[in-house]
């Protein structure tokens, strides 16, 4: 090897400084945030979180489901790897296993939950096929299934790679020596793999413990640590200090995992001389493992089958006639191209830059005699064990208020660090096996170190580089946990768009976007595999002549292809980002109908292309308003009025409106109401009939035992729609009796407690439950469209919450002026459409059709504030316990 050169030191320190700035410092800041008290350093935040019963329950739930997941996953992954390497099964089945096992990796985990709902739910595809609901999918069962599917592919790849080092000749020798089946299996297979199996267990546990996507859609009332962190950070009343504590505590399993992996490492082995000896034929063994493997893959893939069915029918599962309209509605949206370009930019840039960082890190560790290169191994271990949500949160604390906030760069850096370990180990493994004298020979011919790398090392590791690029690209397309705290209206990607659509429970659109991600990743994977397969001979020189022509030509072609594609994505998306910076950013908690009315009014007034609209849940947007104030990216906000008032009182973040309105009720000068959402009960008439239930007339009736697990309501901790329910109960029954009503109602709800105000109506429409409480206008619309839905104005009253428009104080006067014009346009032009969906008069001269008018309209006695919301949230939480 070379003596240490200047260029080696420069590259080494560049890499170390990169990880110091975007791994070490963010984690240190995260820890510091946990011990910042009101009067200096304090452990009060740790104490508050640890004694919180909800957090203790979340930790215990996560430990249980993740532990069982790790056991099941390790066993299944071992069976699949053993079937591939240690049997002579039918070759097509072996090929199906190798391909099928990778398919879940091409989809974001948040999609898994929706696929399981549409496969195993009461009206699910597999439920229809088997004629009965196989198991309850919400909570523990659904999470377990989702986590197992999620963790089997990486566990299989880990065990599969280790299996390549298992020499089959020892199995044959053991058999010839008369060893029994179990003894032979233990000595020749199990014992050599004990370290790898332990690593697969740790990997599966950590992935499950820290995943956010699956519990976001399937968690129900089964609270886990990942959703607890999300709710604390982006809930209606955010607490960054408590969020930092939860994030630090989420690192504990990772730290334990590091020590456990270090211990298990002594059991690992490396065999450089694996023989090509074939196994003895055993039809019984081959049939059993072949059939078992085929069943496992079939079950895994059957869960995702519904993704490719539901978007192609009119209304799954009630109208199964074929249609393209769901795809048309998504692909006709101008936002899709914007979001898709963002996703490609981030994935391609991460893949290109990440591959460079990981490859040079591996070069220094495997091909030089530099001191302290073990630091790179330590960095690799830390990156492998820090959960994506924790890393994303630490970045948020690092960049909050800086120019990096809301940029592509911070997301790309997060992905590079998050997924660094596997590409680094890929490259290090390949480079360590190459002839160690190549650099010395290059030096003797007068070539600089980098020139030798370019001419000799790089061509011989090109297939690995392509594999590294593919790994980074695919994972960047599907990640959600690592970027959930970092995306903005200008950097929204397909995976985060799916999370946004979850608030509206728009499953068809979710599946369409999932198919788009799947097809993109599959295409990239196929292209990379093709290049690896057909260029491999060129990358491995056979003679000096071929080394001078074919190798260099193939290498340059591959590198230029990767760079060109990546730069195209970067240039297109960056030009798009530049124009996006000039647009007014509108943040809204409005549902689908409200957003449509706002967009129609703005577009008809000539503002099309001059704004970006980002939809967030009430709790998410409320949390941003309270935590970020004027630093929020939005220029214009439509939000629940009580939140606007509390945010203004705390942050003085809105400017007075410059136009006059004629609202019926008085309101502060910095906002004007645009709509009022009203609560009501709605039912699925077919499910009512199937279960012999009568039409309910009150919320109280939903607490009856016959409604057990047949009711869905929104969680007040996540949705303001849940507050409409609580207000009705407290007004009618008072606090003491109201708490008892809530306890009985929540007990009946079970796993159907929704994080979105739109969740209950979708559960009712899907036939998952018989009745729900939610937004009245959604039930009216569903009934008009012919769905088996009816709505009831409860005797406890129809309470309403107004949502208003406000303009954020910004230094950019021109953009603020444009935002003010848009606010006036929304008030003037959108009301006609809004009042048809939200039949509550807000301005002088407005009238409401008596047919749509709520029968028991009421107003809450107290003024609505964030403080009152927090009080009612605590009451709701106590009722759950």
WOWORA-V57544 format. One line per field, one symbol per residue. ss: DSSP state (H for helix, E for strand, C for the rest). psi: psi as a letter, one per 40 degrees, with the letter a starting at -180 (. if undefined). burial: + if it has 16 or more other ideal C-beta (glycine too) atoms within 10 Angstrom, else -. Layout:
ss = ???
psi = ???
burial = ???
This chain:
ss = CCCCCHHHHHHHHHHHHHHHHHHHHHHHHHHHHHCEECCEECCHHHHHHHCCHHHHHHHHHHHHHHHHHHHHHHHHHHHHHHHHHCCCCCHHHHHHHHHHHHHHHHCCHHHHHHHHHHHHCCCCHHHHHHCCCCCCCCCHHHHHHHHHHHHHHHHHHHHHHHHCCCCHHHHHHHHHCCCCHHHHHHHHHHHHHHHHHHHHHHHHHHHHHHCCHHHHHHCCCCCCHHHHHHHHHHCCCCCHHHHHHHHHHHHHHHHHHHHHHHHHHHHCCCCCCCCCCCCCCCHHHHHHHHHHHHHHHHHHHHHHHCHHHHCCEEECCCEEEECCHHHHHHHCCHHHHHHHHHHHHHHHHHHHHHHHHHHHHHHHHHHCCCCCCHHHHHHHHHHHHCCHHHHHHHHHHHHCCCCCCCCHHHHHHHHHHHCHHHHHHHHHHHHHCCCCCHHHHHHHCCCCHHHHHHHHHHHHCHHHHHHHHHHHHHHHHHCCCCCCCCCCCCCCCHHHHHHHHHCCCCHHHHHHHHHHHHHHHHHHHHHHHHHHHHHHHHHCCCCHHHHHHHHHHHHHHHHHHHHHHHHHHHHHHHHHHHHHCCCEEEEECCCHHHHHHHHHHHHHCCCCCCEEEEECCHHHHHHHHHHHHHHCCCCEEEEEHHHHHHHHHHHCCEECCCCCCCECCCCCCCEEEEEEEEEEEEEEHHHHHHCCCCCCCCCHHHHCHHHCCCEEEECCCCCCHHHHHHHHHHHHHHHHHHHHHHHHHHHHHCCCEECCCCHHHHHHHCCCCCEEEEEHHHHHHHHHCCCCEEEECCCCCEEEEEEEEEEECCCCHHHHHHHHHHHHHHHHHCHHHHHHHCCCCCECCCCCCCCCCCCCEECCCCCCCHHHHHHHHHHHHHHHC
psi = iiihiddddddddddddddddeddddddddddddehidfahiedddddddehdddddddddddddddddddddddddddddddddeifihdddddddddddeddeeiidddddddddedeidfidddddeeihdiheibdddddddddddedddddddddddddehheddddddddeeiidddddddeddddeddddddddddddddddeiddddddedbeghidddddddddfidgigddddddddddeeddddddddddddddeeiihheghiehiiihgdddddddddddddddddddddedddeddeeidghedheiiieddddddeehdddddddddddddddddddddddddddddddddeifiieeeddddddddddehidddddddddddeheieeheidddddddddddfddddddddddddeeiheedddddddeehidddddddddddeeddddddddddddddddeidddedediadeehiddddddddddefgdddddddddddddddddddddddddddeeddddgididddddcddddddddddddddddddddddddddddddddeihhhhieiadddddddddddddeeeheeihhhhiidddddddddddbeeididhhhihddddddddddefeiiiieiiifidiiiieeihidihiiiiiiihddddddefiihieidddeeideeheeihiihdddhdddddddddddddeidddddddddddddddbefhieidedddddddeedidiihahdddddddddeeifhiihhideihiihihihihihidgdddddddddddddddddedddddddgghhdiheiihhddehhdfhiiidihhiddddddddddddddd.
burial = -+-----+--++--++-++--++--++--+--+++--------+++--+--+-++-+++-++--++-+++-+++-++++++++++++++---++-++--++++++++++++++++++++++++++++--------+++++++++++++++++++++++++-++--+++-+++-++---+----++--++--++-++++++++++++++++++++++++++-++++++++++++++++++++++++++++++-++--++-++--+---+----------+-----++--++-+++-++--+--++-++--++++-+++--------++--+-----+-++++++++++++++++++-++++++++++++-+--+-++--++-++++++++++++++++++-----++++-+++++++++++++++++++-++------++--++---+-+--+++++++++++++++++++++++++++++++++++++++++++++++++++++++++++++++++++-++--++--+--++--+--++-+----++--+++-++--++--+--++--++--+---+--+--+++++++++++++-+++-++--+-+---+++++++++++++++++++--+++++++++++++++++--+-+++-+---+-----++-+++++++++++++++--++----+--+-++++++---+-+++++++++++++++++++++++++----++-++-+++++++++++++++++++++++++++++++++++++++----++++++++++++++++++++++-+----++-++++++++++-+++-++++++++-++----------+--+--+---+-+-++--++-+++-++-
